[in-house]
Amino acid sequence: MSYLGTILSLIFVVITARLLLKKYNPHAVLLVSGLLMLITAQLLNYNLPTLKTPTGFSCFDLFRYIKESFSKTNAGVGLMIMSIGGFVAYIDKIGASDALVQVTMKPLKLFKKRPYIAASMVIPIGQILFTAIPSAAGLGLLLMASLFPILVNLGVSRLSAVSVITAATAFGIGPASAITASATSIAQLDTILFFLDYQIPLVWPLSISMMVTYYFVNRYYDNKNSHEGELENVEEKATKLKAPLAYAIIPILPIILLIIFSKIFSLFSQPIVLDTTTAMFISLFVALICELIRTRSIKTVFNSLQTFWNGMGNIFKTVVTLIITADIFAKGLISLGFIDGLLDLAQNLGFGGVGVGIVMTIMIFLASMLMGSGNAAFFAFGPLVPKIASKLGIESSSMILPMQLSASMGRTVSPVAGVIIATAEIAKVSTIAIVKRNIIPLVVALAIMLFYHYI
């Protein structure tokens, strides 16, 4: 096999990384890099990603990829992220976030002197929620609306708080996860059996390791960078309570709805399906009704709704557009044979089953970092596992499990991942700063997983 495409894609990755580190506009860098890789693949007669409706002219097809990416993202994850962004802006406007902080601060005062223990506890709590709310960006933003202000008021820096919130999405497990569904289909295993007998026994020691490493990593960075001024501003804001304490339920209402109506629990004989976006709009209208009762002014409530639309718009121009350009960048990598080249290299290294499994797990971790999507990385690698496993004489499940987990772990340390971009925007911090906090705990967890699973 020719490795020309793989080499070219690596060159593009290096150039893109340098431009991003030099603070070039990330939207432009990812979009132009992705288009250049697609053009290069086209000139080399490589197989480009399939378009739903080609234009009939190859040059115009390059821009059709942008159009289809916009359509796909805005109809799915884009709308979800925008609705959450609008909801976060609205609950902040009406004072519901401050009410939640006020209610929770009293029982959590014992953590005032140990804020990093409180921050580390977010990881297992968030992981449990992630099994019921399997959208990394969705859960990340929900936790930003509910837990973020609490952590900051406990004395945790904004960066430390957002880092543990993103860490809660590091393991895509559970029957509702798209990666789990793909993994069980490939390995021909029952989904519930895979969750209980394979995923949970491997994930719980990794969660513990991440709690420990995040405790020390965040404390080290906060001591180094010192955020005292920022913490004082947040605490001063929290004292200005402008909403009744009953409003504290509003920020966590979407999470409550999604858990109650989750497929995992099946609490109702007649199944009720509730997605994240729908839960956000239900919660918004509950908030509007509460505001109408409190203010007794229809005009005031109607005018306040503009805050929600503005929040959606802000998230679109900063977060959703970046996710779309990252998708074009990922398509460019795939079109140049980046994934195929790595797989071919792994199979020709001459390792046994354990060696190939370790190499493929690390590669899918790196691919997820580059593409910003655990799903994209796993869906590219995963289907090849049965063929590789049969050649090596090993079980598909023994390879698929660490690969599946490493895909979501790699997304947590990707500056172009939706969850990192979205939470960074809400927290008003840089994506690179979050990745710096996440990289050590996730690499440690990856090493522990490989040792625990294979050795």
N, C-alpha and C positions, 0 to 999 in steps of 0.2 A: 504493500500500500504506500502511496505517496503521502508524505507528511507536510507537503507544501502549504496546504490550507491550514493545518494546525499551527505551523510556524508563523504564518501570516496573521492568524487570529491572536496568537500570543504577542506579536508585535503591536497589534491594535490595542490589546489589553494594557500593555506597558505604557503606550502613548496616552491612552485614555486616563489611566491612573495618574500619570504625571500632570496632565492638564487639570484633573479634579483636585489634586493636592495643591496646585498653584491657584486654586479658587476660581478657575474659569467657570462660566455658567454651566451647571451640570445638565440642564435640559438640552442645551445646544450641543455640548460635548457628546452626550449619549446618542442623541438623534443623528448627528453628522457621522459619528463613528459607526453606528449601526448601518446607515445608508451606504457608507463607503465599503463596509464589509459585504453587504448585499451586492453592490456593483462589482466588487472584486470576484465574488463567487459566480456572478453571472458571466463575467468575462472568462473565467476558468471553466465554464460549463459545468459547475457543480449543481447539485439538486437544491433548489431554493424551497423554502416552506410553501406549502400549498395555499393558494388563495381561494376563498369561497367563490368569488366572481372576478376572474381575471379581466383586464381591459382589452386584451388582444394585442397589446404592444408592450414589449418587455420593459422599456424605459418608464412607461406610465405605471406599470405594475409595481415598481419600487415605491411609488407614492400611494398606491392602493393599500400597501401594507400599513401605512400610517392611518389611513381611513378605517381599515378593518380593526386595527388596534384601538382606535378611539371608540368605535362602535361596541366592540367587545367589552372594553374596560368601563365605559360609561353605563352600559346596560347591566353590569354586574358589580364587581368590586368597587368601581369608581363611584357609583350611586351610593353604595353602602358607606364608603368612607366620607363622602360629602354629607350624607344625612347625619352621621355621627359628629362630624365637625360642626355642622349647624346646631345640633343638639347641645354639644359642649359649650358653644358660644351663647346659646339661649339660657342654659341653666346658670351660667356665670352672670349673665345680665340680670336675671331675676333674683339672684342671691342663693339659689339652691345649693351650689357648691360650698358656699360659706356655711350654710346651715348643716350640711353633712360634716364638715370639719368641726363645727361647734359641738355636735352631738357625739362624735366619736373621740374627741380629744380627751374627755374626762376619763373614760375607762382605759385609754391608751397612755395616760400620763406616766405610767410606770416605765414606758419605753423612752421617755424624754431624755434620760441619761444614757440610753442604749439605742439610739436611732438606727444603727446599722443592723442590729438584730431584727428590728421591725422591718427594715428594708429586705433583708434576706428571707423573712417569712412570706413575703409576697410571692416568691418563686413557687413553692409547692401549692399555695392557695390558687395562684393563677393557673398552674398546670391542671389542677382539678377542673377549674372553669373552662380551660381550653378543650377538654374532652367533650364538653357540652356546647361550646361556642367555637367551632373549629376554624375560624378565620383569624389569622395572626393579626392582620391590620385592624379587624373589627374588635377583637378582644383587647388589643393594645390601646385603642382609643377609648373603649369603655372603661378600662382601668385608669386611663388618664383622667377621665371625668370623675371617677369615684375615689380611687386610692391615691392618685398623685398629690392632690392638695393636702391630704391627711399626712402623707409621708413628709412633705416639705415642711408642714407645721410642726412635725415632731423633731425637726432639725436636720433632716436628710437633704442634701443638696439636690438641685433640680436634675443634674446629670446622674447622680446615684439613683434617684427615684425612677427616672425613665429607663435606666439600664436594667434594673430588676424587673420592671414591667415588661420590657421586650424579652428578657430572659424567660419569663413565664410562658412564652410561645416557642421555646426552643425544641420541644419534643411534640411532633405531630402524631399523637396516638389517639386511640378510641375509635369506635365504630363509625362516628360521624366524619372522621378525617378522610379527605380525598386521597391522600397518600396511603393511608391504611387500606382503603378500598382497593386501590391499585395493587398494593403489595400482596394482599390476600388472594386477589384474582390471579396474580402471577404465580404465587407459591401454591395455589389451590388449597387454601386453608380456610376454615370457618372464621369469620370476622371476630366474633365474641371470643372464641378459643384463642385466636392470635393476640387479642387484647389482654386477656387474663393470664395466659400461660407464657407468652413471649414478651410482650411489650412492658407490662408492669414490673416483672422481675428484673428487667434490665434498666428501666427508667428510674426506679426509686433510689438506687445508690448514686446515680448520676445527679439527681436532684439534690441529694445531700451534699455531694461534692461541690455543686454550684453554689449552694447556700454558704458554704465555708469560704470558697474562693472569692465570691462577690463581697463578703463581709470585709476581707482584708484588702481586696483591690479597690473598692470604693472608699474605704477609710484612708488608704494610701493616697489616692488621687485627690481627695478632698483636703487632706492635710497639706498636700503639695500646692493645690490651686487656690484654697481659701475662698469660701463663698459667704462669709459672714454678712456682708452688706445685703446680698440678695435674700438671705434668710430673714433678716430683720424687716425688709419690705413686705414679705409675704405674711409674717406674723401680724404686722400692723394692719394689713388689709383684712385679716381674719377677724379682728376685733370689731369691725364695722358691719355688724349683722343687720341686714335690711329685709330679711324674710323670716317668717315663722319657722320654728324648729321642725315642724311637720314636713317642710320642704326637703328635709334631709333624705326622704325616701325617693325623691325624683331622680337624682343621679344614678341610683342603683336599680331603678325600676326596669330598665332594659335587660339587665343581667337576670333579675328575678323572673321576668317574662320568658326569657330564652331558656332558663333552667327548667321552669315549670312545664313548658311545652317542648322540651327536648325529647328526641327519639330515644335517648338513652334510658330515661326514666319511664316513659309510656304510662303516665298517670291516668290517662283517660281511655275508656273503652273505644270511643270513636276518636281515632288519631287526629290531632290538631297540629298542623304544620305552621311554624312561625319562624320566619327568617329574620336576620339582624336588621335589615332596612325597615321592614314592617314594624318590628319592635320599637325602633327609633321613632317612627311617626306616631305610634300609639302613645308612647311616653311623652312626645311633644304635645299632643292634644290633652293629655292628663295635666301637663304643666300649664297649658293655656286655660283650662277650666279652673285650676287652682288660682291662677292670676286673676281670672274674672271674679271669683269669689272674694279674693283679697282686695282688689282695687275697685270693684263694682263699676268699672268703666269699660264698655265694649271698645270704645275708640282707643284707649290706652293699650288694651290687650292686642287689638288688631295691629296697631303700630309696632308693638314689641315683636311681632312675628318677623319684621324686617331683619331683626338680628339673626334669626335662623337662616334666612336666605343669604345674608351677607357672610355668615359662617360657612355655608356651603360653597359660596363663590370663592372665598379665600382658600379653602381646601382644594378646590378644583385647580386654581391657577398655580398653586405651589406643589401640591402632593400628587393629584391625579395625573397632571401633565407629565410629571417626572416618572410616574409608573409607566405611562405610555411610551415615553422615550426609552426607558429601561427595557421595555418589551421589544422594541425595535433593535436595541443593542443585543439582546439575547438571540433574536432571530438571525442577526448577522453572524454571531459566533457559531450557531448551529449550522448555518448555510455553508460556512467555510470548513465544516467537518471537524470542529473543535472536539465535540463529544466522541465522534467515531475514531478520531486519531488517538485520543486518550485511551479508549477501550482497546484498540488494536495494540497499543504500546503495552498495556497491562497484560494482555494475553501472551505477548511475546517476550516477557521478562523471564520466563522459565520458572516462576514460582509455583509452589503447590497450591492446594485449595485455600489454605490459611493465608498465604502470601498474596494471592490474587484478591481474596476477600478484603484484606487490609488495604491493598492498593486501590481497589475500586471504591471502598468506603471513603478514603481520603480524597480521591478524585471527585466523587460526587459532592463532598463537602466544599471543595474548592470551586467546582462548577456552580454550586448554589450561591457561593459568595459572589462570583462574577456576574451571574445572571439575575441575582436578587430574588430568585423564586425557587423555593424548595420543590414545588410541584413540577416546574419546567425541567429542573435537573433530574428529578427522579423519573419522570415520565420518559425522559430521553435514555436513561441508563437501565431502568428497571426491566423492561421487556426482554432484554438480552440475557438476564440472569439464568433462566432455565437452560438455555443453550450452553452457556459457560459452565454452569454447575454440572451438567451431564458429561461434558468433556473431561472435567476434573474428578468426576465420580463422587460429588458431595451433594448434600441436600440443598435445594433452592432456598428453603427457609433460613438456613444458617448464614447465607449471604444477604438475603433480602432485608432482614431485620436491622443490622447496623447501617446498611445503605439507606434504608428508609428514615432512620433517625438522623443520620448525618446530613440528609437533605434539608430537614427543617433546622438543624443546628447551624448549617452554613448560612442559611437565610438570616439568622440572628446576628451575624457579623458582616452583613453586606450593606454598604452605604447606599445601595440602590434598591433595597428591599422596601416594599410598601409599608411594612410595620415600622421600620426604622425612620423612613421619610415622614410618615404621618405623625408619629409620636414626637419626633424632633420638632416638627412645626408647632405642635400644641405647647411643648415645653420651652420653645424658643431657644433651642440649643442646636449645635451642628451635628449632622449625621456622623461625621468622622469622629467627633468626640465620643459619641455613643459607642461606636465600633471599638474605639480604644479601650473603653471600659469592658466591653463584652469579649474581646478576643482572648484574653488570658483564661477566664473561667471556661469558655467554650472549648478551647484547645485542650485544657486539662480534662474536661469531660469527655472529649473525643478520645484522648489517650486512655483514659480509664475504661471507656466502653470497649475499645479494641482489645485491651488487656483482659478485661472481665469476660468478654464474649469468646475470644479466640484462644486465649492462653490460660 
